[in-house]
Structure formats: C-alpha cells, structure tokens
Amino acid sequence: YPFDLLVSQLNLKRDSSRSALFDVLVVLQNQSQLKNINTEELSDIKINSFDFNVKTAQVDISFRFVETDSLHLTIEYNTDIYEGYLIEKMFSHFENLLTQLVENPLLAIEQIDYLTETEKQQLVFDFNDTEVLYPKDKTVVDLFEE
C-alpha cells in the first residue's frame, strides 16, 4: 500500500520534521538464506557502490538488528527529541534484558529486571530520601510564615 496514499486516506497531519505515521522503526536483517549460496550462483551479479550518507533521522528512533554469527544493533535517533545519554541508558537496559533472557530463557516478563544496580539504588533509596528536619514545636502555618 503506498505510504503517501495511506497518510492521505488516514487524514494525518504532515510535519516535515516528523514521520506522519509512526515514530519508531524496528528492523531485523536476517540473511541466513544467503549462507548456503555458492559463488558460482553469484558470478553474474554486478555490484556498484552507492554513497548513501544520511544526515537526518528518518523516524524519531530506529533499532536495526543485523543477524550474522552474532546479533548487531544500531540505534539511530532524532537528536532534537533524544539525548545521547538516554539512548545509552536504553541500550544498557536492552543489554541487561538480553543477558537475563540468555541466562534463563524461561524467565517471565514480570521477573525481568532491566535496571542496573546503580539505577535501583537511585530510584529506591536516593530519590526517596525525603526526610526533612523541622522544629517539632511549630505548626505548618508557622513554618509557612517563615
């Protein structure tokens, strides 16, 4: 279905800085079917290089997985929306999630803890350290007046 026609029929507002239909793109490139092709089958194929240097993000954020002997992840993002540290955190969380799933494939989703120990410490203890010392002999009104 043509993208422009879909956007038109859905009557979506167009904004040249954003994708009209979706904000997140997830791509899995799995070329496992190419592993068994011999060079004779490819002998008539001609390949030319194409300089393709994109300076702007096509969507707000994209995750591109390339499966070879291992799994490679490239994250591209719109720097007007996301800052580098947030993407690094997101990758760290994803890495923690995968590590736990590899170690225990039967782990239920509710049991996955993707936060780092430092983040747990910060969320549970540091952000909740709200103790404030105040004079016990004064009322709330007295404290506001001060």
N, C-alpha and C positions, 0 to 999 in steps of 0.2 A: 504494500500500500504506500503510495508516495507520501513522504513526510509533509511537504507543504500542503498537500490536499487534506491530510489528516488534521493539521493545525487549523486550516481554514474551516473545515467542517465542524471542528470542536469549538470554533469561535474563540480561540485563545488569544490573549493579548500578546503582541510581539514586542520584545525588548531586545535590541541588538546586542546588549551585554549579557544576556542570559538565554538559555535554551527554552523554547516555548513549551516543550512537552515534558522534559524530565531534567533533573539536576544531577543525578548520579548514574554513572555508567560502569558496569562490571563486565569485563571481557575475559574469557578463558580461551587461550590459543593452545589447542591440543593437536599437535601434528603427528600423533603416534602412527597414523596410517601411512606416513611418509617413511617410516623407519625401514620398511621392507622393500622399498623401491630400489632397483639396481641402477647403476649409472648408465647402462645401455638404454633403459627406458627414458632417461632424461637427456640423451645425447642430442636430440634435435631441438631442445628448448634453448632459446637465446634470452639472456637476461641483461638488461641495461640498468645502470644505477639511476636513481631518481633522487635529487636533492630535495628533501622534504623536511624543512625546519619550521615547525610551528611555534610561534611565539606566544600565542594566546590559548587558553584552555577552551576546548570545545564544549564542555559542560562544567558545572561547578566543581565536581570531583570525579575522577575516574580511577578504577582499580583494574590494572591489566595484569593478568596472570599468564605466564608462559610456561607450559609444561614441557620439560625435556627430561633429562635424567633426574632433575630436581624441579622445584617449583620456584619461579622468579616472579616477584611482584614489583610493578612500577605504579606509583601513585602520582597522578597529575592533578593539579588543583588550581582554582582561580585564587590568586593572591589578594584580590580585592575582598574575598569572603573569608578565606582561611589563612592563618599564620603558620609559619613553618613548625613552630613548637607543637601546635595542635595536631598536625599531620604526623609528627614524630611520635606523639603520645598514642595516636590512633594506630600507628604501625606497631608500637610496643605492645599495645593491648591485643592486637591481632596475633602477634607472635606468641604472647602468653596463652591465648586461647588455643592456638595450634599445638603448642608444646603440651598442654594438658590433654588435648584430644589424642595426640600421638601416644602419650604415656598411658592413657586409659580411654580407648575408643568407646567404651560403654557408658562413659560419663554422661549423666543427664544435663541438659542445658542449664537447669537451675543450680547445678553444682559447679559450674564453670566460674572460676574467679579470675577475671582478666586483669584486675588491678595489681600493680606492683606493691610490694610491702611498704615502700615509702608512701605511696598514694593512700593505702589503707590507713597508715598511721596518721597522715594528714587529715583524711576525711573523718575518721572515727574519734581521734583524740585532739589534734591541733585545732580544727575548726570548731570543735565542741568545747574548747577551753574558754568558757564564757563567765567564769567566776569573777565577780567584781566586788571588791571590798567597799563597804559603805558604813557610815555611822549607824549603829543599831538603835540609837536613841532618837532618830529623826524620822519624820513621816516622808512619804513620797512628795507631798506638796512642799515641804521644807527643802528637799533636795532639788526640786524644780526651781524654786526661788533662788537657790544659789547659782 
